[in-house]
Amino acid sequence: MILIIEDNPNIRQELSVYLQANGYSCVCQERYSCTQKELSTDVQALLETFPAELILLDINLEACDGLSLCRDIRKVTNIPVIFVTGRTDDEDELSSILTGGDDFIRKPYSLPILLARINRLLNRQNTALSESIHASGAALNVLMGQITYQGQTMDLSKNEVKILYYLFLNKDHVVTKDSLIEYLWENKFYVDENILNVNLSRLRRRLKEVGLDGLIVTVPKKGLMVHACKQYP
């Protein structure tokens, strides 16, 4: 599904008809209010109502600045956003990228070119998803070095990716600290278990930021594990 946030009825109609003719389902949002205090919560509610795979977003909305809206979309989801706007300044294009937009196309635009850009972004998104490994409701993308949970995505360090990848591969099985050390560092004789514990503590703190507190479970006297299914609040 493609979510179109555009206050011009003619453009909404044109985009919706064209995209549906090319196999996409669409939903149109006429305007969006930016006056409420917790905008990111409102964006999350909007995307729960319309579970879009991509958003077409105008900058000049009647009740809201599209750039501000994009910033708040990025707080809750990483789905592609294409700005479709009448603004022509290079500065506007730069601002759209800095606020989290994936592409920028100026009005008047070529519908086939817009369609090609939509296809490119969705193909890239689907490729990234296929490169993910899942456990406990979280998706770990090894190539991109990111973990995603409930619409929030966090970048990971190389060691953090390796720790989670090993645990995800062995989900629902206990991994000993020795085997994890051996996987992480080629010569475990030069690595103290304290180094692993420091890495784990830092990773757990970071995971808590995206709601994954308790993802890595300590099994007393045995080791560590993650569950295939969500087992925590």
C-alpha angles and dihedrals in degrees: 000000000000118000113211114200104188131132096204106093094203093054092045090053094045094049094044095049093045096047093046089050086056095052103269126123112224140194123192127215111197097199141346127216118226095184100094119098100235100045095164089058090052091049090052090051090050092052092046088055092045108029095200127184092203137012127217106202133187118213096211102060117165096235101024145032107246091215091059090047091052091053090056093044086058090055091064108025144019097211115136118274122197117191111219105188147151091228112110104183119118085223090061091051091050091048091052091054094046092052092053105272117149098204141005126211125180127225127271088049137172110253094212090052091049089049091050091052091049091050091048094052094045092048089051090049093049091048090052091050092050089055091058130102118209138214135150092004092303127114120214114201105198097187094050094038094231140125121209128198128168093343095313120113126195129190116234135205120245092258092046090054091049093049093050094041092055092047093045091050088054097039114162089019127095114246116204118228090237092057091047091050090050091050093048100042125034095219109039092182089077094048124083118211086237089069090056091047091052090051091048094048092051092046092049091051091051094046089054088063091066096041097266097120106149096021091125109055123200113219105203114247091355113065141249138320146165123217123240089227129042109275103169139063 
